[in-house]
Amino acid sequence: MNRRLAALLLPVLLLVAGCTTEPGPGPVPTAQGDTRPSPFADCAALTSVPPSAGPDTPAPADSAGPLVGQRLPDLVLPCFTGGDNVALAEVRGPAVVNVWASWCPPCREELPAFQRLAERADGRFQVIGINSRDRRTGAQSIGEDFGVRFPMLYDQGDSVQSAVERNAIPMTLFVGADGRIRHLDVSGALDDASLADLVRRHLGVRVTA
């Protein structure tokens, strides 16, 4: 009886408290015979400086934390769309890096706001996704249904969360023009206004909310 009650309560607790990397399903390869094109952009430009990137600005005092000033983790991840793998530490800023999974309700809630942010970036910074500990088919469907088009990396496990020692998802990293982390956000689903504020404060770029 206790086991049955615990099983019924677990999904409710996840919705209330947000997601960690623990409850997600393990990764599976793309189904054989699935010829649907990836909804996401390719990753060829991720290690190039955004064309209209402005001068770098120092991290504000309220960004102090153990990761601020460090580079992105020294990990190599495949591009969801195919092509060459991407060395995460070589991703050029300014950039907003969103770590998400299709099984995480706050992730699904905020993804459209990240797509709108990518459209408003106007070449001044990059918006990049990392699909973590997920099924490729689930991420593919979310991209198609939600109209997510920005470049997407695929983390078969939770190597990014392990590298930054944050067992949480969604997670968003704000990376300066120097390639160093300015801020890490694990506050839950972000909307247009909060993203615009975070980009202004930590990347020094103004976008409309």
N, C-alpha and C positions, 0 to 999 in steps of 0.2 A: 504493500500500500504506500509506504513512504517513497519507494523508488518511483511508483507511478505518479505520485504528486509532484516529485522533484522534476520529472520529465515534462510534466504539463506546465510547470512554473518557469522553466529555463527560457523559452522564447520570450515570455513577458518581461523577465528581468533584463534580457539583452536589449529589448526595445526601450526600456526605461533608462538603462545605464549607458547606452551606446554599445559599441562593439569592441572586442579585443580580437587578436588573431587566433584565439583558441577554437571558437566554434565553427570556423569555416570549413567547407569540404576540401578534401585534398585535390590537387590539380590533376587534370586528365588531358591528354592530347586532343587536338581538334579531331572531331569524328571523321573517320575515313569516308571519302566521297563527298564531304562538305565543300562545295565549290563557291560558297558565298564570299565575295570580296570583303576584306577587313573594312569596317567603317572608319577606322582611325587613319590619320595621316602617317606617312612614313617618317622615319627617324633620322633621315640624312642630315638635317640641319641642326640637330641638337648640340653638336660640339662646335658650332659656329656662333660668332657674336651676333645677336639680333641686329638687323640692319639699322634701326633707329635708336639703339640703346644710348641713353644719355650718360653723363659723367657719373662715376660712382659716388656714393655718399656713405659716411661712417654709420655704423649701426647705432641707433639711439640707445640711451641709457636703460630704457625699460625692456630692452631685448636681452639683458644679461642672462646667461645660462650656460651650462656646461658645453653645449654644442656651438654656441655663437662664436664665429671666427674660424671655425673648422671648415674644411672642404667636405663635399658630399662623400659618402662612403666609397671605399675603393672596391667597387663591385662591378662586374660585367653582366649586363642583362640583355636578353634578346628583345628585339623590336617586335611588337605584336603583329605588325603588318609584314614582317619579313625583312630580308636584307641583312646587313652587318649587325653584329652585336654592338652594344653601346657601353663604353666605360663611363659609369655614372660620375666619377670624379672629374671627367673631362667635359661634362655638360657646361656650356658657357652661360653665364648669367648676363643680365638679370633673368631670373626664372622663378616660376611658381610651380612646385612639384607636389602633386596630389597623389597620395597612396590610398587605394580604395579596393573594394571587392563587391561583387554583385550581390552577395548574401547579406551585406551590411546595410540596414535601412537608412542610417544617416548619410552613408556614401551615396546611395541612390538619390536622396533628397537634394544633396548639394551639387551633384554632377552638372545639371543644367546651368547653374550659376558659374561654374568653371568654364563651360563652353562659351557662355556670354562674355566672360572675362577674356578668353582667348580672342574673341572677335573684336573686343575693344582695345586689345593690347597695341594694335596698329604698329607692329614691328619694334616696339620699345622694350618688350620682354617676352619670354617664352612661357607658355603654359604646357606642362608635361604631366602625363598620368603614369602611374605605376600600378598595374593590376596585381594584387598580392593574394597568394594562397587561395586561388579561385579556379573555377573551371573555365577554360577558354570559351566554351559554348555560352556560359552565363555572361561573361564579359562582352562577347560578340553581340548577344541579344540586347544587352543594356545600351551598347553603343548605337545599335540600329534604332532601338525604340526611343532613346532620349536625344538622338541627333548629336552625339559626342564625336567630334572630328579631330581634336588635337592629338599630337603624337602620343603613343602609348607603349610603355615598356611592360614586360611580363616577368614577374617575380614568382617562380614556381612555389617557393616556400614563403618565409617571412624574413628573408635575409636583410632587407632594408631596416625593418623594425629592430631586428637583433643588433645590427650595426650601430644604430643610434640609441639603443637601450630604451625603447619606448614600445611597450606591448599594447599598442592602441591603433585603432583604425576607425574612421578616417584620420589621416595625419597629413599635414601640409607643411612643406618647408619652403621658406622664402630665401632665395639665393641672390647675393649681390653680383654686380658686374665683375667683381674679382673672383667669382666662383666660390665664395665662402658663405656659409649659412648665416643669415641675419636673424631668423626667427623660426621656431617650430611650433605649430599650432595643433593641439589635440582637444580643442574645446567642444567638438561636435560639429554638426552640420553648419556650414558657412553659407550665408546668403550674399546677394549682390552688394549690399551696403557694407557688410563686414569685410568682404574681400577687397572692396575699393579702399576701405580704411587701412587694412593691413598692407596693401601694396603701396599706399602713400607713405605710411609710417616707416616701412622696412626697406622699400626699394626706391623711395623718393620719386615715384611716378604717380601722376593723378589720372584716374579713369572715372568715367561716369558710373554711378550706381544704378 
